[in-house]
Amino acid sequence: MKIAVLGGGNMGGAIASGIVASGIADASSVVVSHAREAYVNKIKSMGYEPYITDDNVEAVSESSLIFIAVKPWKAADVIREIIPHIDTENVVIASVVAGMTFDDMGNIFKEMGRSVPAMYRVIPNTAIALGESTTFISSYNTTAIQDDHMRDIFMALGKVFVVPETDMTAVTALSSCGIAYILKYIDAATRGGEDMGIDRCKAQQMVMQTVRGALALLEANASTPQEEIDKVTTPGGITLKGLEEMERCGFTQSVINGLKASR
């Protein structure tokens, strides 16, 4: 199976790197168009020689799975460019373009007098290159076999959640954008440690391990965050004082507002 990734930026490059690194496909079966130099260097450092082109038409030639991973304002033009060169009856289009709906894509095919192919909307996050992505998948005009195959690809690259298209905007904010918000907390906590006299590098390592521990507790105990918070807070205790000050400054509501803003 030949896989084309149109757009070798952060997300497209991460998808291509993850597919090759996980063994889903050989590097020779994955072609990336318009790849950034950073992606090329990264995949070369993994011991692979990526096939790179600046020609989208060349990239999709004989490809049975095509990822559209370009910027939103370029997506429609890229789809129009490749339509005359693909067999819409036997190709799968997987869009990683935030905000581009199945109707948006389908209308482009119809405008050009072509049948609407099997389509997916796929929203991973950048941890995909490490096999730790949270990936959301919606499908349109696909078969059960195609659905299984698409899930298998991304299950090798992290955790997969199949969601209706109506939820795509919300889950994009929650996890695709959300990875930046979690990193923002880590950065803020690291700065707090530095303000208290801890070396910045050491503080970041401490915060990272603390985050790992919090995740491990939730997974091991199948608990909610509040249940674990209750175990480490006592009336008048220092943990509770810290939480109360964070809430006084609007911590929880700020996170919720940020998610809604990115949605």
N, C-alpha and C positions, 0 to 999 in steps of 0.2 A: 504494500500500500504506500503510495506516494502522498506525502503531506506537505501542503504549502502554507506558509505563514506570511501573510502580506502585512508587512510592518514589523521591523526588527527593533523596536524601541524597548522600553522597560518591560511591558507586559508581553509583547510578541516574542522578544528575546527570551524571557523567562519561560514561556510556554515551549518554545523550541528547545531550549536547554533542558528543561524538565523531561520532555518526551525522549530526548536522546539519552540523558543520564539514567533514566529509569529503565531503559532497554525496550521501551514500547516500539521504537523504530530505530533502525540504523541511521547514522548521520547522513549516509548517502541517499536515504529515502526522504529526508526533510530538506526542503528548500525555503530560504528566507529572502524576502525582497526588502530592499531599502533598510538594511541592517545597520545599526550604529556600530561604530568601531569598538565600543566597550563590549558589546555582545560578541562580536567576532573574536576579540581577544580572550573573552571568558570561555567560550566554547572550545577554542584552540587549546587553552590551558587544561581542559578536561581530556585532551588527547584526541580530539576529533578535528577533522578539516571540514568546516561547514560549507555547504553550497550556497553561495550568496549571489544575488542578482539585483540589478536596479530596474528590472523589467517584470512587471506584474504578470503580463501575458505569458512570458517564459516560465514564471514560477508556477502558474496553474496548469500548464500543459501536462496532461496525463495524470493530474492529481485527482484523487477520489475524495479527499477531505481538504477543505480550504478554510483556514482561519482568517477572518478579517480583523486585524489588530491595529488599525490606523486610528488617527485622531478623528473624533466625531464629524468634524466639518469636511473631512476628506472621504468619508466612508461611501457616500452615494456615488461619487465620481469613480472611485475604485471599483465598485460593483458594476457600474455601467461599462467600465473599461474591459472587465473580464468576461462579461456575459456572452459576447459573440464567440468566445473561445472555450466554453465549457459545455458539457453534455448535462443539461439540467435534470435529465431523467436518472442520471447515475452518479451525481455528485452530491456531497453533503457540504453545506455552507454553515460554518460556526462563527457567529459574530461575537467579538469581545468588545464591541463598541457600546459604551454606556449610553442609554437613552434611545438607541435605534431599535424600534419595535419590529415585530414580524410583519405588521402591516406596511411599515416603511420599506422594508426590504422586498416584500412581495410585490408592492406596487411598482417598484423599479423593474422587476422582471416582466410584469404585465405590460408596462409602458413600452418595453422593447420587444413585445410580441413573443415572449418565451414563457414556458410553464414555470411555476414556482417550485423550486427544488425542496428537498428535505432541509430543514433549517434548525439551527440551535442558537440560542443566546447563552453564552457562557461567561460568567463573571468570576474569575479567580482573583487571588491577590498575589503580590510579588513573591511571597514565600513559596510559590510554585516551583521555583528553580531549586529549592532545597527539599522538595517533596512534602512540604508542610502547608500547602494552600488550603484555604476554605473556598470551595468552588461551588457556585450555584448554576444549575442547568435548567433551562426551559426548552421545550421542543415544539416543532410545528411540522406537520406533514411527514413525520418520520415513522419508521417501523420499529417494532419491539426489538429486533436484532440490532438496528442502528442505535437505539437507546441504550441497550446493554453495552455496545461497543464504546459509545461516548462516555458512559459512566466508568467503564473499565480504564479508559485512558486517564481520567482525572482521579480515580481512586488510587492509581499508582503515584499520584502527585499530591496527595493530601486527603482531605475529607470532602465528600460530595453531598450536596443537598439538592434534590430535585424539587423545584418550586414552580407554581403557575406564573405565567408572565406578569400577571397583575402584581406580584410581590417583588419583581425584579428591582425596582427602584429602591425599595426599602432595604432589601438585603445587600444591595450594592453599598449603601451608606453604612450598614452595620458591619460589614466585614471587608469589603474591598477598600473603601475609605477608612474603615474602622481600624485597620492595622496601623495607620498613621496616628490615630488617636491614642492607641495603646502605647506606641512609641513616644508620643508626646508626654504621657504620664511618666514613663521611664526617664525621659529627659528632665522633667520637672522634679522628680524625686531625687535624681542624681544631683541637680542643682541645689536642692535642699540639703543633701548630705555635704556638699561642698561648702555651703553657707555655715554648716555646723562644724567645719574644720577637717572634714575627711577629704583625702586626695580624690580628685574627680574620677580618675581611672578606677580606683578601688571602689568608690561609691557606686559607679555604674555596674561594676561586677556584682556588688552586694544587692543592688536593686534587681538586676536580672535574675539572680538566684532566688530572690524573694518572690518574684513573679512566677518562676518555675514552681516553687513550692506551693503557691496559692492555687495554681492550675492542678498540681498533683493532688491536693486535698479535695478539690471539687470532683476530680475524676475518680479517686479512690473511694470517696464516701458517697458519690452520687448525690451530693448535697447542693443547696443553693448558696450563693455568696453570703446572704444574710445569716444563714445557719452557721457558717464558718466564722463570720464576724462576731456572732453572739458568743462563740467559744473563747474569744480573746478579749472581750470587753467586760469590764466590771464597773459598777457605778462609781464615779469619781476617779477611775483609773486613767492612766496616761493615754492608752489607746483611744478610749472614748473621748477624752479631751481633744485629741488630734482630729478625730472624725467630726466632732461638733464644730471645730474651727473650719474644717474643709466645707462642711455643709453651710456654715454661716457665710462663707464666701461663694456659695452657689455651686459646689462641685457637681452634685448629681444633676441638677437642672442644666448646668452648662454642657454636660455630656449629651443630655437629651436634646437640647437646643441645637448643638452641633450636628448631631445625627439628622435632625429634621432639616437643617439648613443644607446639608449635602444631598439630601433627598430632593 
